[in-house]
Amino acid sequence: MVYLPRLRWRATHSLAKLREVGFRNVVLEEGVDGFTGDPRDVGERHGWFFDPGLGPGEIGNSVSMLRLWRRVVEERLSYLLVFEDDVLPHPDIAQLGPEYWAQTPQDADFVLMGNQMELSDIAALPDPRRRVVTLPSWCLHAYVITQDGARRGLELVARELASDRWLSSIDVELRRWMVGADVRHACWNGTMLRQAFPSSNEMRGKSELPLDVTWSKRATGPFFQNFSLGSSIWPEREPPVQPRRWRRTRSRMRRRRHRPRAVFISPVLPSLSGSGLAIRAGVALEALAGAFDVQFVFAPVYGQVAVPPWVAERTGTTLVLPEATADPFLRMVPHISTPSERSRALIGYPRPFQARFCTPAAAAEIVAFTGADIDLVYVFRLYLARLAEPWSVDGGKSRTRFVLDLDEDEASAARQIAALHRRAGDERSAEVADADAAKFERMAQRWAARADLLLASSAHEVASLEVLAPGVKAHVLPNAAPPAGVEGSAPPIDVLFVGNCSYLPNIEAARWFCQDVLPLVRARLGRGVRVAVVGSHVDERVASLTADPDVVVVSNPPSVTPWYRSTTIAVVPLLAGGGTRLKILEAFAHRRPVVSTRLGAEGLPVADGVHLLLADTPGDIADACARLISEPSLRASLVHSAVGVAIDHSRPSVVTRLARLVEP
């Protein structure tokens, strides 16, 4: 039975009436009181957003019911019989119950034993006296919800929110689902039963009411709403309003827990190796798992993949957001056949495409998975920041700490990518990237101030953020150097470029080096120069570079370590991008000298001629490469200094630094 502590007397009276007809094991469940707190805030913390026109009592009741539905799913209950604290059972239900149950469909999601059907609909039935019917109904003062019903109900709530609809009261939503045949339901028909109590219509205008009066319009089932419990007959029984008990209960729960709880939300699966994003996410997970019970939420921005054992071992549970929770408009955009229309749609939409999982449906899915009692929420990347909204407070205080790991300056990176598109003559894609840059700036201005702890990968990124959002304080959390992979064999090469070969900055870097720089290196050395481009998800523009017989392209190798071992130097000829380049740290960790553009080394504590060689034009890069290839002593000197940078950026060092920042 759902009850409110300040109205405990209502539950006491209703429990007595239920015992009279044979109910013995009814457990009291505290509901959300719309008159002693803010039920809208409680709902939004769960990811449930209600129509602004709803009253606090309606929202409180709806949140109470939805929380019960979630419990049915989480605790894997076969079914749950739910009463509200003003329920009034018909005295004959003890005898008639078996007959009602016999006619109730076994596959029903919801069984409304107390209900508000239309009398005209009942009269139009072939057999109006049938005990169980399937007419649409309102009211949830007495009902059964099954495991399938709870799952289906929560899915439908998420669907409504995904379509940018406010939720109405939950009984109105349920009736709409009945009308649309979205749920399987059954209603117990009590209109043929003898009248056991006076009705509210009969009591209209009377100065005194009996203890038990049925609410006329909500009396089509054998369980009624007791009109008297909401009337002025009871004012002297109402105790003074007490503080919300859920706060004390939640405090007791925190004291009982051995470890605090954290939610980690990421667009990539954490890893010990692989892409820079995956490695940084892996550092975050490792740091969090040292002090928190971590629940991991994977928003598959870059595609669905299986959760690896390494992640499962460090998390209590994992949620992979279904594609159905993504923004329906952005899900549709890739299917627009006309490129100009597709670009126009992306430019006009207020959020970048990477933020497509930042929807009420996704937030509702996350809160249903994690619960609201969370000590820390850690969001990786700016474009997912909105998923922290159920726990973040704008301008106020929240018990849940919000950590936002920006990693890089998304706006700056988007503008650099726009420049790459223009360089390639693709103005349409450049306009989309420019529009994304403006969107990222607005997101940073909004969310940077709401985070309790703001992280970026370098002092350069922090400085950019502080210009964009004056007054915010961000901490530098450097990227960790990837560990060496498995050993193996690779043919001897002169120059190595490593990267995700589906990422535009890497595609353009590989093409620029092989087409514009490599011929100049050959000319400087007077011989052929063997180049390997090694990476994942090789784009056809990269694959085509093998038209040069000196270039080999290696897709998805088990490990890059054999290629570092076989090369003389590594190059990072980036013309665009953000964050810090793990390519450089990876080369340092493998003791290989590096030639990089200044942009490629941005954010790292390195100096030209000390740790690596920096150059930005094809001629200057060719000179640097030729010099390093031909001068072993210079290579040894650079490697000696570079190894110290790699040690400072070792994984244990960065994990320890983050663990200190997020410690409870």
N, C-alpha and C positions, 0 to 999 in steps of 0.2 A: 504494500500500500504506500503510495506516494503521499507524504504529508508535509506540513510546515510546522516547525517547532512553536511558533507563536500562536498557532491554531491547533495545538495538540488535542484539545477537547473534541474537535471534530473527528479526528482519527479514533479517539477513544469510543465515541458514540457509534461510529460506523463499524468498528471492530466488534462491538457487542452485537450489532445486528447481523453481522456475518456469522458469528458463532452460533446465533440462534438457528441458522439454517445449515449448520454443519461444518463450516470452515474452522480449522484449528491452527494451522501453521502459517499464518499471515505475518510476514516480516515488514516492519516499517522501514521505508526508504525516504531519507530527507530530500525534499525537492528544492528547487531554486525559487526563493521568495522574491516576487517582483516588487514588494513594498518595503523591504529592509535592505535591499542592495540594488545593483544594476544588472538585471538579467541579460540585457542586450550585450553588455561587456562580457559576461560569462559565456554567452553564445558565440560571440566573435572569437573568443580565445579557443573555442573548439572548432572554429572555421565555419560557423553557422551564422549567416547574415540575414536578419529579419526585416520585413517591411517597416519603414519608418512610422507608418500609421498604426502599427499594433501597440496595444497597451502593455504595461510591464507584467500584468498578470498572465496575459496570453503568451508572452515570450517566455516567462518563467516556467509555465506549464509545458510549453513545447520543448524547451531545453531539458527539462526533467525527463520527458519521455524519450528524447533522442539519446540521452545518456544511458537510459535503461536498454535501449535497443543496442547500443554499442557494447554494453556489458553482456548481452545475450551472445553476441558474436565473439567477444574476447574470451568469455568463460565457456564457450561452446555448449550453451544450454540448448536442449532440444526444444523447449518452449518456456514461456514465462507468462503467468497469469497476473495481470496488473489491475489494481483498483485505485481510484482516486479517493481522497479522504472524505468525500461526501456521498459515497455510494450507499444505496439502499436496496437490498435484495428483496424480491418478492417472497413472501413466506412459503409459497408452494414449490420453490425451486429445489428444495431438498428431495422432493418426490419426483419432480419433472426433469431434473438434471440428466439422468441416464437417457431419457428420450431425446433431449436436445443433443447430447453428445452422439447418439447413434445416427442422427441425421446430418451431423456436421462433416463436411468433406475432409478426408484425411490429409489432403494436400493443400489445405488452406494456409495462406501466409498469415492472415489476420482473422480472428473470430471475435466479432463485436457482440458481446453478451448484453451490454448496455449500449443503446444507440438512439439515433434520431433519424429514422426513415420518414419519408413522406407518406402520410396516410393514404393519399390518392394512389400512390404507387403500389402500396400493399393491397388496396381494394381491387386494383386492376390485375392482380395475379390470378392464374387459373385456380389456385387453392389459397385464399387469403389466410386460412387457419394453419397453414403449414408451419411447423416449428422453426425451420431454418430456411432462410431465403438468401438471395445474392443481390439485393438492391443496394444502391449507393447510400451511404449513411455518414453522419457526423458523430462526434462525441467519442471520447476514450475513457469514460469513467469506469468501465469494466470490459476488459478485452484480453484475448490471448494472442501473443506474438510468437511465431516459431523461429527457429534458427534461420530458415530460408527467408522468412518474412523480415527479420531484422537486417539481414544482408541486403535484401532487395530494397527495403526502405531507405537504408543509408546510401545505397547506390543512386536511388531516385533523388534524394536530397542533393547529392553531389551533382547529379545531372542538371537539376534546376539551377544550382549556383553557377555551373559552368556556362549556362546560357545567359548569365548576367541578370537573372531574376532574383528579387528578394524572396525569401521564404515567407509564406503566410503562416498562420497558426497551424500546428501539425495535424489537427483533425481536419482542417480545410484542405490541406495538401493531400491527406489520405483519401478524402472523398474524391478529389480530382483524379487520383490514381485509380480509384475504383471505376470511375466513369470511363477513363481511358483504357481500362483493362490492363493496367500496368502491374497490378497485384491480384493474387487470388484471395478472395475474401468470402466470409459467410457472416450473416447477421441472425442473431436469435430473435425470433418474433414473439413478442409477449402481448400483442394486442388482443388475443383471444382469452387471456387469463382474467380471472375474477378481479374486481377492484379491491385491493387490500388497504390502500391508503387514500386519503383525500388528495385532490390535485391542486396545483397552484391556481388554476382557473376557478375552481370552486371556492378557494380561500380569498379570492380577490376582494379587497375592501374590508375584510375582517380585521378586527383590532387585535385578536389573539390567534396564534397558530398552534396546532398540535406539534409534538416533537418531530413527527415524520410526515412530510408532505412531498408528493412527487412533483417534479417540475414537468408540467403538462407536455411541453413540446419535446422533452427528452425522455419520453416514457414509452417508446415503442418496443423496448426489449424487456426481459424479466429482471434486469437490474436497472434501477432508476437513479437519478440525481436527487438528493434530498434537498428540496427547496428551503426547508427550515434552517439548514446549516449555514445558509448564506443570508439569512434574514435578521431583522432586529430583535428576534426573540432571544438571541444569545449574547447581547453586548456585555453583560456583566461577567460572562465567562472568559472573555478575551484577556489574557495576561498582558502586561506591558511588553512592548517590543524589545526583544533581546538582540544583542549583536549577532552577526551571522555565524552560525556554528561551524560552517564549512571551513572557516579560517583556522579555528582551533583544531579541527580534525586534521586538516592538512598539515598543520604544524606537528601534531603528534605523529603523523605518518612520516614526516621528514626525520624526526628523532629516531623512529624505529628502523629506518633504512640504514644499512651499513655504508653505502656509498651514494653520493648525489647522482642525479640523472642528467644526461646531456642528450640533445638531439643534434646530429650532424647532417646537414643538408648539402649535397654536392651534385654538380652536373656530370661528374666523372667518377668512376670507381677508383678508390684509393689503391695505390700499388707501391711496391718497392722500386720498380723500374718502369720504363716506358716513357710516355709523354711527360712534359713538365707539369701539366695540370694534374696528372695521375700521381706523380711523385709528391707534389705539394699536398694533395689531398691525403696521401698516405702518411705524411708527417703529421698532419692535423689529427688523423684518426689515432695514430700511435700516442700522441701527446694526451689526447682526451681519454683514451682507454686506460692510461695510467692512474687516473684519479676519479673517473666517472663510469657509471654504467651507461654505455653509449647505445642509442638507437639510431641506426643509419637510414637516411632517406636519400634515395638515388633518383634524381630528376634526369631522365635520359635525353638531355639536350642534344647530344651527338649520336644518339642511337641506343637501342636496347642491347645489352650484353649480360651474360650470366655473372652472378656475384661469385667471386673467387673465394676459396677457403680462407685465404689470409684475412680477408675482410670479415667473414663470418666468425672467425676465431676471436676477433676483437670487438665484436658488437653483440649485444643481447639479441636483437632482432633487426631485420632489414626490410624496408619497404621500397619497392620499385614502383614509382608513380606510373599508372597506366596511361597510355597515349590518350585515352578518352578524357583524362582530366586536363589536357592541354587546351589552350584557347581554341575554340572551334574555328574562329576566323583565320588564325595563323595555321591551323591544320589544313585549311582549304587553300591557302595561298600557293603552295607548291604545285597544286593541280590546275592553276590558272594557265591556260595554254599560251596566251599572248604575252611575250616577255615585257612589253611596255605596260600592259595592265598589271602584271605581277609586280613590277617595280613600283608602279603607282600605288598599289595596295600596301606594299611594305613601307613606302615613304609616308603614306598618310596615317598609318597605324601609330598610336601614341607610344608603343613600347617596341624595343628591338626584338627580332625573331628569337634570340636566345632566351627571352623572358616568357616564352609561350606557356611554360608550366606554372607561371605565377597567376593562378586563377583561384576563385573561391572554392571550386571543386577540389583542386589539389590541396589547398589549405585544409579543407574539411577532411580529406583523406589522411593527411598527416596528423591532424589532431585526434582523429578517430584511432589512428595507429599508436600514437605516443601517449595520449592523455594530456591534460592541461598542467599537471603537476610536474613541471620540468624546472631544473635549477639553472641550466645553461642551454642556449640554442646557438649553434655555430653554423653560420651560412658561408659557404665558399663561393665567391664571385658576386659582383654587384647585381647582375641581372636576376639572381634568385632572392635578393633581399626581401622582396615582398612576402615570401613564404614565412618570414619570421613575424608577420603582422599579428597573428594570434597571441604572441607573447610580448611584443614590443609596445611601448607606451610613448606617445609623442608629447613631450613636455611634462611628463609626470614620472612616477616611480613604479617599477615593476620588480617583483621578487626574482623573476627570471632574467639572468644576464644574457645580453645579446652581443655576440661576437660576429663581426662582419670582416671576412678576409677578402679584400679587394684583389689581392695579388698584383694586378697591374692597373694602369690608367686606361680604362676601356675607351674613353672618348678619344684620347690621343692615338691609341692603336687604330681605332676606326678611321680617323683622318689619314693616317699613314696608308692604310689599305685603300682608301679612296684615291690617294695619289698613285698607288700602284695600278689601279684600274685605269686611271686617266693616261698613265704612261703606256698602257697596253691598248689605248684607244677605246676603252669600254666606258663611255660616259654614263650610261644608264646605271651600271653597278656602282660607279663612283658616287652618283647622287644618292643611292640607297645607303652607302657607307657614311656619307656626310650626314644624312638624316639620322642614322644610328648614333653618330657622335653627339649630336645635340640631345638625343634621348638619353644617352648615358650621362651626360652632364646634368640633366634634370634629375635623374635617378640618384646620382651622387650627392647633389645638393639636398635631396630629401632624406636619404637614408644614412648618410655619414653622421649626421647629428643625432640620430636615434640609437646608434650603436654604443654600448658600454665600452667596447674595446674594438678599435679599428686597426686593421693590419694591412700592410702593403709590403711588396717584396724588396723595395730599395728606398734609399733616401730621396732619389729622384722622383719616384712615384708619390712619396709622401709630400714633397714640395709641390707637385702638380695638384694634389688634392687640396692642400691648404690654400692654394690660390683660388681653386674652384669653390671651396666651401670654407670661407674664413671662420676661424674660431674653433674648428675641429682639431683634435689631437690624434694623430695616427702613430702607430708603432711600426718599426721596421722588423719584419720577420723574413729573413733572407731565404731564398730557395736552397734546398739541399742538393749537394752534388750526388748524382746517381751512383749507385755502387757498381763495381765491376760485375759483368755478367759471366756466363759460363765460357770457358775457353774453347777454342776450336781452331780451324785453319782458314786462312784467306790468302789470296795471292798478293804478292808485294805491290804496293801502290805508292804514288808520290803525295797525293792530296786526297783528303777525306772530307766529305760533307755529310752530316747526319741530321735527320729531322723528319717530322711528320710530312710526308710528301703529298698530302691532300690539302694542306694549309697554304693559302695563297702566298703569304710572305716567304715561305720556304720554297714554293714552286718557282716564284720569281727569282729568288736568290740563286737557286740551282741553275736556272736558265741563264741568268746574267753572268754567272761565273763561267759556265761552260761555253757560252757563245761569245762573250765580250772580253773576258779576262784570260781564259785558257790559251787562246792563240798567242797572246802577248807573253805569257809565261814560257811557252815553247820557244818563242823568239829569243827571250832573255837567256835561256839555258842552251839553246841550240840543239835540242833533242826533243823526243816525244815525252809527254808528261801524262802519267796514268792517273786517272781520277775515278773515285768511287762515290756514288751518291747512294746512301744507305738509309732506308726509312720504311715507315709503315704507310699503307694505303696509297700506293704510288699513282699519281695522276698521269694521264696519258701525255701531258705536256712534258713531264719529267721523263717518262719512259722513252719519248722520242729522242732524248739526248744521246741515246746509244747509237744514233746515226754516225757520231764521231767514234772511230774505232778505239780511241784512247779512253773512252768513258764507259764505265759499267754501272748499271743501276741495279741495286739489290733490294727487293721488296720483302718486308716482314721477316727479317732474319731472326733466328732463335736468340741471338745475342749480337750486340755491336762490338763487344770486346775483341774478338778476333780481327776485326777491321781496324780498330785503333792500334792493335799490336803490329799490324802489317803496314801501316802508313808512316810516312815521314813527317807530314804536318797535317793539321786540321784547319779548315777554313769556316768562317761564319760570315758570309757576305750579305747579311740582311740589309734590306732597304726599308723595311717596315716591321712593326710589331711592338709589343709592350712587355712589361715585367723584366725579369732578368733571364739571361739565356743559359739554360741548363746545358746547352751544347758546349759552351766554354768551360763550365765547371766539370762536365763529363770528360772533356779532353784533358783538363788539368789533372783530374783524378787518374787518368790513364797515362800520365806523364808524356803527353804529346804537345809540342809547341803549336801556337795558334796565330793565325792571321785573321783579323776581323775588321769589319767596318766599325766606326765609332758607335753607331746605333746598335750594332750587334753586341757591343760590350757595355751598353748603357746600364747603369745601376750596380755594376760590380766594382769592388775596390781594387781596380787594376790600373796600371800605368803603362803607357806606350814605351816599349824598349826595355821594360823591367819584367813584366809578366807575360807580355804578348806584343805583337806588332799591329798597329792600327793604321788603316788607310781607307779612303772612300772613293777614289776614282779607279777605273779599270787599270790605268797605267801604274798608279801607286800600289795597288793591290798586287799586280803582277811583279813589281819590283820586290815587294816584301816576300812574296812566295818564293821567288827565285833565290833571294838572299838566304832564306831559312833552309831551303832544300840543299843549298850548296855550302852552308857554313855549320858544321857540326858543333863547334864551340858556342855559337850563338844559340843554337837549339838547346844545348845543355844549360846555358845560363838562364834562359827564359823558364825552362822546366823547373829548375831549382827554386826560383821565386814563386812560380805558379802553384807548386805543390802546397805551399803554406796557405794559399787562398782556398784550395780544395779542402784542406784540413779544417780551416775555420768554418767552412760550409758543409762539413760532414753531417750526415744524417743524425747521429746521436747528439751533436752540438745543437742543431736546429730544433730537434724534438725537445731537448732540455729547456731551451729558451722559451718555446711555446708553452710547455708544461708550467713554467713559472708564471707566465702571463695569465693562464686560465685557471690556475689552482683555486679550489673552492675557498 
